[in-house]
Amino acid sequence: TCSRKQAVVSTQSTGDFARAVESKQVAQQEAERSRYFVEKAEFEKKAAITSAEGDAEAAKMLSDAFDKVGDSLIELRKMEAAEDIAANLAGSRNVVYLPKDKGMLLNLPA
């Protein structure tokens, strides 16, 4: 009976066995690939949460600072921006200053 079992096993095609091994390897690679994408998505999710928490903390800190100093900080930033704009315009050759009370073209009434 032992030789009969060997004969049954040996009749299995080596091609079938090779395909089964290859199929198993492909399935393992697909599982590993899927696991990678899941881990990557989890990492990106944690990074987005951390970034959002940092943004929220920064917004809270700014809000607290504005509550303490009032609108003076905003006014200071507006003045600084106006100074920067004026400096840029003053250095430009394409800027022409016109009087406010005169018409801009051909002495037209204002």
Secondary structure, 3 states (H helix, E strand, C coil): CHHHHHHHHHCCCHHHHHHHHHHHHHHHHHHHHHHHHHHHHHHHHHHHHHHHHHHHHHHHHHHHHHHHHCCHHHHHHHHHHHHHHHHHHHCCCCCCCCCCCCCCCCCCCC
